[in-house]
Amino acid sequence: MTLMQEIFGHDGLIARAHPEYEHRPGQIQMAEAVVRAFEQRRHLIVEAGTGTGKTLAYLVPAIAAACGSGARVVISTGTKNLQEQLMEKDIPFLQDVLPAKFRAAVMKGRNNYACLHRIKRADSMPVLEGLDEVDHFDEVFRWVTQTNTGDRAELYSLPENLPFWRHIDARSDTCLGQQCPDFEPCFITRMRQRAIDADIIVVNHHLFFADLALRNGAYGSVLPDYAAVILDEAHQIEDVASEYFGAQVSTYQLDDLLRDVGALKLEDRETERELARISARVQRFADAFWISFREGRGLEGRFALAPARRVGSPTLRDGAEADETSALPANELTDSYNALDNALNRLDTTLAAMPEPPADAESIVRRTRQLRFDLDFITRGEDRKFVYWIERRGRGVFLRASPIDVSGLLQDKLFEKVPTVVLTSATLSSAGNFNFIRERLGLDQAEEMIAESIFDFEHQAVLYLPPQMPDPRSPQWASAAAAEVIKIVNATEGRAFVLSTSLSGMNDLFERVAPEIDYPCFVQGSASKGALLSKFRKTPNAILFATSSFWQGVDVRGDQLSCVIIDKLPFAVPSDPIVAARQRYIEEQGGSSFYEYSVPQAIISLKQGLGRLIRSTTDRGVLAVLDPRLRTKMYGQTFLQSLPPCRVTSDVDELSRVFELDFSVQSTGA
């Protein structure tokens, strides 16, 4: 009997400690594969569907490896929910059960933590807007004197979005490091010390890839050194990595920079007046620069920065489309950029020349130089390996440059440097293989496995494909989709998620369906995600209309969620600048972007959405996909082959029978 069988077997350590524990062959298979990856210093890709118990299947080998070798293991998650599950449930359970004693620590991004220095300074500065913020700030001020972690997640009673938090958080931009008078009691110092002392460190993908991008650079690393990493929810890696291996400049960065210049404690009045004059110039030229990106259609969202919008590129390249944000002629944009850059340069040289600068001045100089470098890189747009784009969100404008293909970067910085990398998720394969994920991430050498599921999809679920549906792009689509949703939810007595691929599609379905049915209906956006899920769980026969944010990391067990309806195949939006650039890159290499990127990426997304339904061996339910392309297009077969092997029907009257004990629907074929 192997060590993993002794721990995970019928009468193993976990079964004896956990009365509700179910023996799962797939869990043991996965645990043994992770053990081999550690022993052989190899990489591993594992798809482990819901119910496999994958977190324990990788935690136990990770703990054994860390305790055996004394080398740290990092576990990185895609969602806060999973991070909390690991730290609050799974790891404490294993600390009680396993004979080996080990220490675990959580590390989050710096902006999750309060900065003692900035809070003290904010107490005497105007960072608040309105009386309610004064009360909230007082509560934060009291909390800071009592908390051990400084993690804002402890502030349960305060609103999720505290406008003043960004003025008091511990972001690296404003950090004084060892020069800070609060360096010893600093929450970041304490967090790092806990991580250095730990065998297992739990982080999220954003922090992990921020660290990976910094390693071997001028500012060192964020995480302590580690010998292995387990990337859970690994289907998100490409998007997160492209964010951190790129560059970004935003209106908020400039605003914060000028605000911190104004907060400098200066003895010399002449220098103070000079900095005030320079700051006013930076603000004026920044306003002129940003206005060119705010006008045009002024829509929120992500848009490509066409070459005409870039400094020194007054003409469009062949085949490029004019950017929707165009407002200023290119020469005016160049002029406003040059004026802003000169003003920032003046700020840099004035601060750097101060004979006895205050402690904060050094970080402001560093930020100013980085901002100028990033702004130059993005506005010139000369590196063809990057896509240049703009995002408008609320009052903020963000200019970004992202690498089009991260596979080479990940190969160099991760897979060739770290001996063991384990990638796992409930959805990593398409058409039964891992070719897509290997290609996108540059993972040439790796073992692979699909863990055996404990669910009997043949008897627990039925896939409903409507007999007749118009093309999703036709004018008849919306009314036909609404009619199908009404029929389906009447058959299942509500208890449904209706998941749309777009916000407009979601709202349209909600407006058409809600008045026609007798079940309580909720719609995304009417309350926070947590509040909506709580309402859904507590309300009998409820229906929740939502989009992609409810496609993953959402767990509703039992009868309350018995039906998941997906309107269209979740192809990535082709107008998104990063998606468009990736597709163009594949075509330029002689490939087919549709079959090599769009189809496998949509399959993984669809599997995520359908994964909301069957969460335990006793769950039963209906999966419904309204998109007729599953039947009418050749690639539809690839989608169907990638889904769990459940029965297929086009008879809506059969749906209510899935909840009967003697359920047996004859497959009508796809």
C-alpha positions as CSV (number, residue, x, y, z in Angstrom):
1,M,0.0,0.0,0.0
2,T,1.4,3.4,-1.0
3,L,1.6,6.3,1.4
4,M,-1.2,8.1,-0.5
5,Q,-3.4,5.0,-0.2
6,E,-2.8,5.0,3.6
7,I,-3.9,8.6,3.8
8,F,-6.7,8.6,1.2
9,G,-7.9,5.0,1.3
10,H,-11.2,3.5,2.8
11,D,-9.7,3.3,6.3
12,G,-7.0,5.9,5.8
13,L,-6.0,8.8,8.0
14,I,-8.5,11.2,6.4
15,A,-11.4,8.7,6.4
16,R,-10.9,8.1,10.2
17,A,-10.8,11.9,10.9
18,H,-13.6,12.9,8.6
19,P,-17.0,11.1,9.1
20,E,-18.4,12.3,5.7
21,Y,-15.3,11.4,3.7
22,E,-16.0,9.5,0.4
23,H,-13.3,7.3,-1.0
24,R,-12.4,8.6,-4.5
25,P,-10.1,6.7,-6.8
26,G,-9.5,9.8,-8.9
27,Q,-8.2,11.6,-5.8
28,I,-5.6,8.8,-5.1
29,Q,-4.6,8.8,-8.7
30,M,-4.0,12.5,-8.7
31,A,-2.2,12.5,-5.3
32,E,0.2,9.8,-6.6
33,A,0.8,11.7,-9.8
34,V,1.7,14.8,-7.8
35,V,4.1,12.7,-5.6
36,R,5.8,11.5,-8.8
37,A,6.1,15.0,-10.1
38,F,7.9,16.1,-6.8
39,E,10.1,13.0,-6.7
40,Q,11.1,13.2,-10.4
41,R,11.3,17.0,-10.4
42,R,8.9,17.1,-13.4
43,H,5.9,19.2,-14.4
44,L,2.4,17.8,-14.3
45,I,-1.0,18.8,-15.8
46,V,-4.1,17.4,-14.1
47,E,-7.7,17.9,-15.0
48,A,-9.7,17.1,-11.9
49,G,-13.5,17.8,-12.1
50,T,-15.7,18.8,-9.3
51,G,-16.0,16.2,-6.6
52,T,-12.4,14.8,-7.2
53,G,-11.1,16.4,-4.0
54,K,-8.2,18.0,-5.8
55,T,-7.2,20.4,-3.1
56,L,-6.4,17.6,-0.7
57,A,-4.9,15.6,-3.5
58,Y,-2.2,18.2,-4.1
59,L,-1.9,19.5,-0.6
60,V,-0.9,16.2,1.0
61,P,2.0,15.5,-1.5
62,A,3.1,19.2,-1.3
63,I,3.3,19.0,2.5
64,A,5.2,15.7,2.4
65,A,7.7,17.2,-0.1
66,A,8.1,20.5,1.8
67,C,8.7,18.6,5.1
68,G,10.9,16.0,3.5
69,S,13.2,18.3,1.7
70,G,12.9,21.5,3.7
71,A,12.1,23.4,0.5
72,R,9.1,25.7,0.3
73,V,6.1,24.9,-1.9
74,V,3.9,27.7,-3.3
75,I,0.2,27.1,-4.0
76,S,-1.4,29.7,-6.3
77,T,-5.2,30.1,-6.8
78,G,-7.3,32.0,-9.3
79,T,-10.0,33.1,-6.8
80,K,-10.2,34.5,-3.3
81,N,-12.8,31.8,-2.4
82,L,-10.3,29.0,-3.1
83,Q,-7.5,30.9,-1.2
84,E,-9.8,31.2,1.8
85,Q,-11.0,27.5,1.5
86,L,-7.3,26.4,1.6
87,M,-6.3,28.6,4.6
88,E,-9.5,28.4,6.7
89,K,-10.6,24.8,6.0
90,D,-8.3,22.4,4.2
91,I,-4.9,23.3,5.7
92,P,-6.1,23.5,9.3
93,F,-7.8,20.1,8.8
94,L,-4.5,18.6,7.6
95,Q,-2.5,20.2,10.4
96,D,-4.8,18.2,12.8
97,V,-4.7,15.0,10.8
98,L,-1.2,14.5,9.4
99,P,1.6,13.3,11.6
100,A,4.1,15.7,10.0
101,K,4.0,19.2,11.6
102,F,4.1,22.0,9.0
103,R,3.5,25.7,8.8
104,A,1.4,27.6,6.2
105,A,1.1,31.3,5.5
106,V,-1.0,33.3,3.1
107,M,0.4,36.2,1.0
108,K,-1.9,38.6,-0.8
109,G,-1.2,41.6,-3.0
110,R,0.2,44.6,-1.1
111,N,-2.9,46.7,-1.7
112,N,-4.9,44.2,0.5
113,Y,-2.9,45.5,3.5
114,A,-3.0,48.7,5.5
115,C,0.2,50.9,5.6
116,L,0.9,52.2,9.1
117,H,2.9,55.1,7.7
118,R,0.3,56.3,5.2
119,I,-2.5,55.9,7.8
120,K,-0.7,58.2,10.3
121,R,-0.1,60.7,7.5
122,A,-3.7,60.5,6.2
123,D,-5.0,61.4,9.7
124,S,-3.8,64.9,9.1
125,M,-4.6,65.1,5.3
126,P,-7.7,65.5,3.2
127,V,-8.3,62.0,1.9
128,L,-12.0,61.7,2.8
129,E,-15.1,62.6,1.0
130,G,-18.3,62.9,3.0
131,L,-19.3,62.2,6.7
132,D,-19.8,58.4,6.3
133,E,-16.2,58.1,5.2
134,V,-15.1,59.9,8.4
135,D,-16.8,57.2,10.4
136,H,-15.3,54.4,8.2
137,F,-11.8,55.9,8.5
138,D,-12.2,56.1,12.3
139,E,-13.2,52.4,12.3
140,V,-10.1,51.5,10.2
141,F,-7.9,53.6,12.5
142,R,-9.1,51.7,15.5
143,W,-8.8,48.3,13.7
144,V,-5.2,49.0,12.8
145,T,-4.2,49.2,16.5
146,Q,-5.7,45.7,17.1
147,T,-5.1,43.6,14.0
148,N,-2.2,41.2,13.6
149,T,-2.4,41.0,9.8
150,G,-3.6,44.4,8.6
151,D,-5.5,42.5,5.9
152,R,-8.6,44.5,4.8
153,A,-10.6,41.2,4.5
154,E,-11.0,41.5,8.3
155,L,-13.1,44.6,7.9
156,Y,-16.3,42.7,7.4
157,S,-18.7,45.5,8.4
158,L,-17.3,48.1,6.0
159,P,-18.3,48.5,2.3
160,E,-16.3,46.4,-0.1
161,N,-15.3,49.6,-2.0
162,L,-13.8,52.1,0.4
163,P,-12.8,55.1,-1.8
164,F,-10.0,56.2,0.6
165,W,-8.4,52.7,0.9
166,R,-6.0,53.4,-2.0
167,H,-4.6,56.3,0.0
168,I,-3.7,54.1,3.0
169,D,-2.9,50.7,1.5
170,A,0.6,49.3,1.4
171,R,1.2,49.4,-2.4
172,S,4.9,49.1,-3.4
173,D,4.8,52.4,-5.3
174,T,4.8,54.3,-2.0
175,C,6.8,52.0,0.2
176,L,9.8,53.5,1.9
177,G,11.3,50.1,2.7
178,Q,13.8,50.0,5.6
179,Q,13.8,53.8,5.7
180,C,10.2,53.8,7.0
181,P,9.8,54.6,10.7
182,D,7.2,51.8,10.8
183,F,9.3,49.2,9.1
184,E,9.4,46.7,12.0
185,P,5.7,46.7,12.9
186,C,4.7,47.0,9.2
187,F,2.1,44.4,8.1
188,I,4.1,43.6,4.9
189,T,7.2,43.0,7.0
190,R,5.2,40.6,9.2
191,M,3.5,38.9,6.2
192,R,6.9,38.3,4.6
193,Q,8.4,36.9,7.9
194,R,5.5,34.5,8.2
195,A,6.1,33.4,4.6
196,I,9.8,32.9,5.2
197,D,9.0,30.7,8.2
198,A,6.4,28.6,6.3
199,D,6.6,25.3,4.5
200,I,3.5,26.1,2.4
201,I,2.7,29.5,1.0
202,V,-0.8,30.2,-0.4
203,V,-1.0,33.1,-2.9
204,N,-3.2,34.1,-5.8
205,H,-2.3,34.2,-9.5
206,H,-2.0,38.0,-9.6
207,L,0.7,38.0,-6.8
208,F,2.5,34.9,-8.2
209,F,2.9,36.4,-11.7
210,A,3.7,39.9,-10.3
211,D,6.5,38.2,-8.5
212,L,7.6,36.2,-11.5
213,A,7.7,39.4,-13.6
214,L,9.9,41.1,-11.0
215,R,12.4,38.2,-10.3
216,N,15.9,38.9,-11.4
217,G,15.0,42.5,-12.0
218,A,16.1,45.7,-10.3
219,Y,13.6,45.4,-7.4
220,G,14.1,41.7,-6.6
221,S,11.2,39.4,-5.7
222,V,8.0,39.5,-3.7
223,L,7.8,35.8,-2.6
224,P,10.5,33.9,-0.7
225,D,12.3,31.3,-2.9
226,Y,10.5,28.1,-3.5
227,A,11.2,24.7,-5.0
228,A,7.8,23.9,-6.5
229,V,4.5,25.6,-7.4
230,I,1.0,24.3,-7.7
231,L,-1.2,26.5,-9.9
232,D,-4.8,25.7,-9.2
233,E,-7.5,27.1,-11.5
234,A,-4.8,27.0,-14.1
235,H,-7.1,27.8,-17.0
236,Q,-6.7,31.5,-16.0
237,I,-2.9,31.6,-16.3
238,E,-2.5,33.0,-19.8
239,D,-4.6,36.0,-19.1
240,V,-3.1,36.8,-15.7
241,A,0.5,36.3,-17.0
242,S,-0.1,38.6,-20.0
243,E,-1.2,41.4,-17.6
244,Y,2.0,41.2,-15.5
245,F,4.5,40.8,-18.3
246,G,3.2,44.0,-19.8
247,A,3.1,47.7,-18.9
248,Q,0.3,50.0,-17.7
249,V,-0.2,53.7,-17.1
250,S,-3.5,55.1,-15.7
251,T,-5.1,58.4,-14.7
252,Y,-5.0,57.0,-11.1
253,Q,-1.3,56.5,-11.1
254,L,-0.7,60.1,-12.1
255,D,-3.2,61.4,-9.6
256,D,-1.6,59.4,-6.8
257,L,1.9,60.6,-7.8
258,L,0.9,64.2,-7.6
259,R,-1.0,63.7,-4.4
260,D,2.1,62.2,-2.8
261,V,4.3,65.0,-4.1
262,G,2.0,67.5,-2.4
263,A,2.2,65.5,0.9
264,L,6.1,65.7,1.1
265,K,7.3,67.4,4.3
266,L,9.8,70.0,3.1
267,E,11.8,72.4,5.2
268,D,12.8,74.6,2.2
269,R,9.9,76.9,1.2
270,E,11.5,77.7,-2.2
271,T,11.7,74.0,-3.1
272,E,8.1,73.6,-1.9
273,R,7.0,76.4,-4.2
274,E,9.0,75.0,-7.1
275,L,7.5,71.5,-6.7
276,A,4.0,73.0,-6.5
277,R,4.6,74.8,-9.8
278,I,5.9,71.7,-11.5
279,S,3.0,69.6,-10.1
280,A,0.5,72.1,-11.6
281,R,2.3,71.8,-15.0
282,V,2.2,68.0,-14.8
283,Q,-1.5,68.1,-13.9
284,R,-2.3,70.5,-16.8
285,F,-0.4,68.5,-19.4
286,A,-1.8,65.2,-18.1
287,D,-5.3,66.6,-18.5
288,A,-4.5,67.6,-22.1
289,F,-3.0,64.1,-22.7
290,W,-5.9,62.1,-21.2
291,I,-8.6,64.1,-22.9
292,S,-7.6,62.6,-26.3
293,F,-8.5,59.1,-24.9
294,R,-11.7,60.2,-23.1
295,E,-13.4,61.7,-26.1
296,G,-14.5,59.9,-29.3
297,R,-17.3,57.6,-28.4
298,G,-16.3,57.6,-24.7
299,L,-17.5,54.0,-24.2
300,E,-16.4,51.9,-21.2
301,G,-14.5,48.8,-22.1
302,R,-11.3,47.7,-23.9
303,F,-10.3,49.0,-27.3
304,A,-7.2,48.6,-29.4
305,L,-4.9,51.6,-29.7
306,A,-4.5,51.9,-33.4
307,P,-1.1,53.1,-34.7
308,A,-2.5,56.5,-35.5
309,R,-3.0,57.1,-31.8
310,R,0.7,56.4,-31.0
311,V,3.4,58.9,-30.6
312,G,5.5,59.3,-33.8
313,S,3.1,57.1,-35.9
314,P,1.0,59.6,-37.8
315,T,-0.3,57.1,-40.3
316,L,-2.2,53.8,-40.0
317,R,-0.4,50.6,-40.9
318,D,-1.9,48.6,-43.7
319,G,-5.1,46.9,-42.6
320,A,-5.3,48.6,-39.2
321,E,-8.6,50.1,-38.2
322,A,-8.9,53.6,-36.8
323,D,-9.2,53.5,-33.1
324,E,-12.6,54.3,-31.6
325,T,-11.0,56.6,-29.1
326,S,-9.5,59.0,-31.7
327,A,-10.2,62.6,-30.9
328,L,-7.0,64.5,-31.4
329,P,-4.9,64.4,-34.6
330,A,-1.7,62.4,-34.1
331,N,0.6,65.5,-34.1
332,E,-1.5,67.0,-31.3
333,L,-1.3,63.8,-29.3
334,T,2.5,63.8,-29.8
335,D,2.7,67.4,-28.6
336,S,0.6,66.7,-25.5
337,Y,2.7,63.6,-24.7
338,N,6.0,65.5,-25.1
339,A,4.7,68.3,-22.9
340,L,3.7,65.7,-20.2
341,D,7.0,63.8,-20.5
342,N,9.0,67.0,-20.1
343,A,7.0,68.1,-17.0
344,L,7.6,64.6,-15.4
345,N,11.3,64.8,-16.3
346,R,11.4,68.2,-14.5
347,L,9.7,66.7,-11.5
348,D,12.2,63.8,-11.5
349,T,15.3,66.1,-11.7
350,T,14.1,68.6,-9.1
351,L,13.4,65.8,-6.6
352,A,16.6,64.0,-7.3
353,A,18.7,67.2,-6.9
354,M,17.3,68.0,-3.4
355,P,20.3,68.0,-0.9
356,E,18.4,66.4,2.0
357,P,15.3,64.8,0.5
358,P,12.5,63.5,2.8
359,A,12.2,59.7,2.9
360,D,9.2,59.6,0.6
361,A,11.0,61.5,-2.2
362,E,13.1,58.5,-3.3
363,S,10.0,56.3,-4.0
364,I,8.4,59.3,-5.9
365,V,11.5,59.6,-8.1
366,R,11.4,55.8,-8.8
367,R,7.7,55.9,-9.7
368,T,8.2,59.0,-11.9
369,R,10.9,57.2,-13.9
370,Q,8.9,54.0,-14.2
371,L,5.9,56.0,-15.3
372,R,7.9,57.8,-18.0
373,F,9.4,54.5,-19.2
374,D,6.0,52.8,-19.4
375,L,4.3,55.8,-21.1
376,D,7.0,55.9,-23.7
377,F,6.9,52.2,-24.4
378,I,3.1,52.2,-24.7
379,T,2.7,55.4,-26.8
380,R,5.5,54.5,-29.2
381,G,4.1,50.9,-29.7
382,E,7.1,49.8,-31.6
383,D,7.5,46.2,-30.2
384,R,5.4,43.9,-32.5
385,K,5.3,41.2,-29.9
386,F,2.9,43.4,-27.8
387,V,-0.7,44.5,-28.3
388,Y,-1.4,48.1,-27.3
389,W,-4.8,49.0,-25.9
390,I,-6.9,51.3,-23.8
391,E,-9.4,50.5,-21.1
392,R,-12.0,52.9,-19.8
393,R,-13.5,51.9,-16.4
394,G,-15.6,54.4,-14.4
395,R,-13.5,57.6,-14.0
396,G,-10.3,55.8,-14.9
397,V,-8.4,55.6,-18.2
398,F,-5.8,52.8,-18.5
399,L,-3.2,52.6,-21.3
400,R,-1.8,49.1,-21.5
401,A,0.7,47.0,-23.5
402,S,0.4,43.2,-23.2
403,P,2.5,40.5,-24.7
404,I,0.5,38.7,-27.5
405,D,2.1,35.3,-26.8
406,V,3.3,34.5,-23.2
407,S,4.4,30.9,-24.0
408,G,8.1,31.9,-24.4
409,L,8.1,34.1,-21.3
410,L,6.6,31.3,-19.2
411,Q,9.0,28.8,-20.6
412,D,12.0,31.0,-19.7
413,K,10.8,32.4,-16.3
414,L,8.8,29.5,-14.9
415,F,9.0,26.0,-16.5
416,E,12.8,26.1,-17.0
417,K,13.6,27.7,-13.6
418,V,11.3,25.8,-11.2
419,P,11.9,22.0,-11.0
420,T,8.2,21.1,-10.4
421,V,5.2,23.0,-11.6
422,V,1.7,21.3,-11.2
423,L,-1.1,22.8,-13.2
424,T,-4.6,21.8,-12.2
425,S,-8.2,22.8,-12.8
426,A,-11.6,21.2,-13.4
427,T,-11.3,22.4,-17.0
428,L,-8.0,22.2,-18.8
429,S,-8.6,19.7,-21.6
430,S,-10.5,20.1,-24.9
431,A,-11.4,17.2,-27.1
432,G,-9.9,14.9,-24.4
433,N,-6.3,16.3,-24.7
434,F,-4.1,19.1,-23.3
435,N,-2.7,20.4,-26.6
436,F,-4.3,23.8,-26.3
437,I,-3.1,24.6,-22.8
438,R,0.4,23.2,-23.5
439,E,0.7,25.4,-26.7
440,R,-0.6,28.6,-25.0
441,L,1.6,28.3,-22.0
442,G,4.8,26.9,-23.6
443,L,4.7,23.7,-21.6
444,D,6.6,21.2,-23.7
445,Q,7.7,18.6,-21.1
446,A,5.0,17.5,-18.6
447,E,3.2,14.4,-17.4
448,E,-0.6,14.6,-17.9
449,M,-3.7,13.0,-16.5
450,I,-7.5,13.4,-16.3
451,A,-8.6,12.3,-12.9
452,E,-11.4,9.8,-12.7
453,S,-14.8,11.4,-11.8
454,I,-16.9,10.1,-9.0
455,F,-20.1,11.3,-10.6
456,D,-22.4,9.1,-12.7
457,F,-23.3,11.7,-15.3
458,E,-25.4,9.1,-17.2
459,H,-27.8,9.0,-14.3
460,Q,-27.3,12.4,-12.7
461,A,-27.7,14.7,-15.6
462,V,-29.3,15.2,-19.0
463,L,-28.1,17.5,-21.7
464,Y,-31.0,19.4,-23.4
465,L,-30.5,20.7,-26.9
466,P,-33.6,22.4,-28.4
467,P,-34.9,20.8,-31.5
468,Q,-35.2,24.0,-33.5
469,M,-33.3,27.3,-32.9
470,P,-32.4,30.1,-35.3
471,D,-28.7,31.2,-35.7
472,P,-27.6,33.2,-32.7
473,R,-26.8,36.2,-34.9
474,S,-30.3,36.4,-36.4
475,P,-33.0,38.9,-35.3
476,Q,-35.2,35.9,-34.3
477,W,-32.7,34.6,-31.8
478,A,-33.7,36.6,-28.7
479,S,-37.4,35.7,-28.7
480,A,-36.7,32.0,-29.5
481,A,-34.1,31.8,-26.7
482,A,-36.6,33.4,-24.2
483,A,-39.3,30.9,-25.3
484,E,-36.9,28.0,-24.7
485,V,-35.8,29.3,-21.3
486,I,-39.5,29.6,-20.2
487,K,-40.2,26.0,-21.3
488,I,-37.0,24.7,-19.5
489,V,-37.5,26.5,-16.2
490,N,-41.2,25.4,-16.1
491,A,-40.1,21.8,-16.5
492,T,-37.4,22.1,-13.7
493,E,-39.6,24.3,-11.5
494,G,-37.1,27.1,-11.5
495,R,-33.9,26.3,-9.5
496,A,-31.8,27.5,-12.4
497,F,-28.8,29.6,-13.5
498,V,-29.4,31.3,-16.9
499,L,-25.9,32.2,-18.0
500,S,-25.3,34.5,-20.9
501,T,-22.2,35.3,-22.9
502,S,-22.9,39.1,-22.8
503,L,-24.4,41.6,-20.5
504,S,-26.9,42.8,-23.1
505,G,-27.9,39.1,-23.8
506,M,-28.5,38.6,-20.1
507,N,-30.6,41.7,-19.6
508,D,-32.7,40.9,-22.7
509,L,-33.4,37.4,-21.5
510,F,-34.3,38.6,-18.0
511,E,-36.7,41.2,-19.4
512,R,-38.4,38.7,-21.7
513,V,-38.6,35.8,-19.3
514,A,-39.2,37.2,-15.8
515,P,-42.7,38.6,-16.5
516,E,-43.8,35.3,-18.1
517,I,-43.0,32.9,-15.2
518,D,-44.1,32.4,-11.6
519,Y,-40.7,31.8,-10.1
520,P,-38.6,34.4,-8.2
521,C,-36.0,36.0,-10.6
522,F,-32.7,37.7,-9.7
523,V,-30.3,39.4,-12.1
524,Q,-26.6,40.1,-11.9
525,G,-25.9,43.7,-11.1
526,S,-28.9,44.2,-8.8
527,A,-26.8,43.4,-5.8
528,S,-23.3,42.2,-5.0
529,K,-22.3,38.7,-6.2
530,G,-22.2,37.4,-2.6
531,A,-25.6,38.9,-1.8
532,L,-27.2,37.4,-5.0
533,L,-25.8,34.0,-4.3
534,S,-27.1,34.1,-0.7
535,K,-30.5,35.2,-1.9
536,F,-30.5,32.4,-4.5
537,R,-29.6,29.8,-2.0
538,K,-32.4,30.9,0.4
539,T,-35.2,31.4,-2.1
540,P,-37.0,28.2,-3.2
541,N,-37.4,27.7,-7.0
542,A,-35.3,30.8,-7.8
543,I,-33.8,31.7,-11.1
544,L,-30.6,33.8,-11.4
545,F,-29.7,35.5,-14.7
546,A,-25.9,36.2,-14.9
547,T,-22.8,36.4,-17.1
548,S,-19.3,35.1,-17.0
549,S,-18.5,36.1,-13.4
550,F,-20.9,33.3,-12.3
551,W,-19.4,30.7,-14.6
552,Q,-16.6,29.8,-12.2
553,G,-15.8,29.7,-8.5
554,V,-19.5,29.4,-7.6
555,D,-20.8,26.5,-5.5
556,V,-24.5,25.8,-4.9
557,R,-25.1,22.3,-3.8
558,G,-28.3,20.2,-3.7
559,D,-31.7,20.8,-5.3
560,Q,-31.5,24.5,-5.1
561,L,-29.5,24.6,-8.3
562,S,-30.9,21.9,-10.6
563,C,-30.6,23.5,-14.0
564,V,-27.9,25.5,-15.9
565,I,-28.9,27.1,-19.1
566,I,-26.3,28.6,-21.4
567,D,-27.5,30.8,-24.2
568,K,-24.6,30.8,-26.7
569,L,-21.2,29.0,-27.1
570,P,-18.8,31.2,-25.1
571,F,-16.4,32.2,-27.8
572,A,-14.0,35.0,-26.7
573,V,-15.2,38.4,-28.0
574,P,-13.3,38.9,-31.3
575,S,-13.3,42.7,-30.9
576,D,-11.3,42.4,-27.6
577,P,-7.9,43.8,-28.4
578,I,-5.9,40.9,-26.7
579,V,-8.1,38.2,-28.3
580,A,-7.9,39.9,-31.7
581,A,-4.1,40.1,-31.4
582,R,-3.7,36.5,-30.4
583,Q,-5.9,35.4,-33.3
584,R,-4.0,37.5,-35.8
585,Y,-0.6,36.2,-34.4
586,I,-1.8,32.5,-35.0
587,E,-2.9,33.4,-38.5
588,E,0.4,35.1,-39.3
589,Q,2.2,31.8,-38.1
590,G,0.2,29.9,-40.7
591,G,-2.3,28.4,-38.2
592,S,-6.1,28.5,-37.9
593,S,-7.0,30.9,-35.1
594,F,-10.6,29.5,-35.0
595,Y,-9.7,25.9,-34.5
596,E,-6.4,26.4,-32.6
597,Y,-7.6,29.2,-30.2
598,S,-11.4,30.1,-30.4
599,V,-12.8,26.6,-30.3
600,P,-10.6,25.0,-27.5
601,Q,-10.9,28.2,-25.4
602,A,-14.7,28.2,-25.8
603,I,-14.8,24.5,-24.8
604,I,-13.0,25.2,-21.6
605,S,-15.3,28.1,-20.8
606,L,-18.4,26.0,-21.5
607,K,-17.2,23.2,-19.2
608,Q,-16.7,25.8,-16.5
609,G,-20.3,27.0,-16.9
610,L,-21.7,23.5,-16.9
611,G,-19.5,22.6,-13.9
612,R,-21.9,24.7,-11.7
613,L,-24.5,21.9,-11.9
614,I,-23.3,18.6,-10.5
615,R,-21.5,19.3,-7.2
616,S,-22.0,16.0,-5.3
617,T,-23.0,12.3,-6.0
618,T,-26.6,13.1,-5.0
619,D,-27.1,16.1,-7.2
620,R,-29.3,15.7,-10.3
621,G,-29.9,18.2,-13.0
622,V,-30.4,19.6,-16.5
623,L,-27.7,21.1,-18.6
624,A,-29.2,23.1,-21.5
625,V,-27.3,24.8,-24.3
626,L,-29.5,26.9,-26.6
627,D,-26.9,27.4,-29.4
628,P,-27.9,25.3,-32.4
629,R,-24.2,25.3,-33.7
630,L,-23.6,22.3,-31.4
631,R,-25.6,20.3,-34.0
632,T,-25.2,22.3,-37.2
633,K,-21.5,23.0,-37.3
634,M,-18.7,20.4,-37.6
635,Y,-16.9,21.8,-34.6
636,G,-20.1,21.2,-32.5
637,Q,-19.1,17.5,-32.3
638,T,-15.8,18.6,-30.6
639,F,-17.8,20.5,-28.0
640,L,-20.1,17.6,-27.3
641,Q,-17.2,15.1,-27.0
642,S,-15.5,17.4,-24.5
643,L,-18.6,17.5,-22.2
644,P,-19.3,15.0,-19.4
645,P,-20.9,11.8,-20.9
646,C,-24.5,12.5,-20.0
647,R,-27.6,11.6,-21.9
648,V,-28.9,14.0,-24.6
649,T,-32.5,14.9,-25.4
650,S,-34.4,17.4,-27.4
651,D,-37.7,16.7,-25.7
652,V,-38.4,19.3,-23.1
653,D,-41.1,17.1,-21.5
654,E,-38.3,14.7,-20.5
655,L,-36.6,17.3,-18.3
656,S,-38.8,17.0,-15.3
657,R,-38.1,13.2,-15.2
658,V,-34.4,13.7,-14.4
659,F,-35.5,14.3,-10.8
660,E,-37.4,11.0,-10.5
661,L,-35.6,8.0,-8.8
662,D,-36.0,5.7,-11.8
663,F,-34.7,8.4,-14.2
664,S,-33.8,6.9,-17.6
665,V,-33.9,9.1,-20.7
666,Q,-32.9,7.5,-23.9
667,S,-30.2,9.4,-25.7
668,T,-31.5,11.0,-28.8
669,G,-27.9,11.5,-30.1
670,A,-26.2,14.8,-30.9
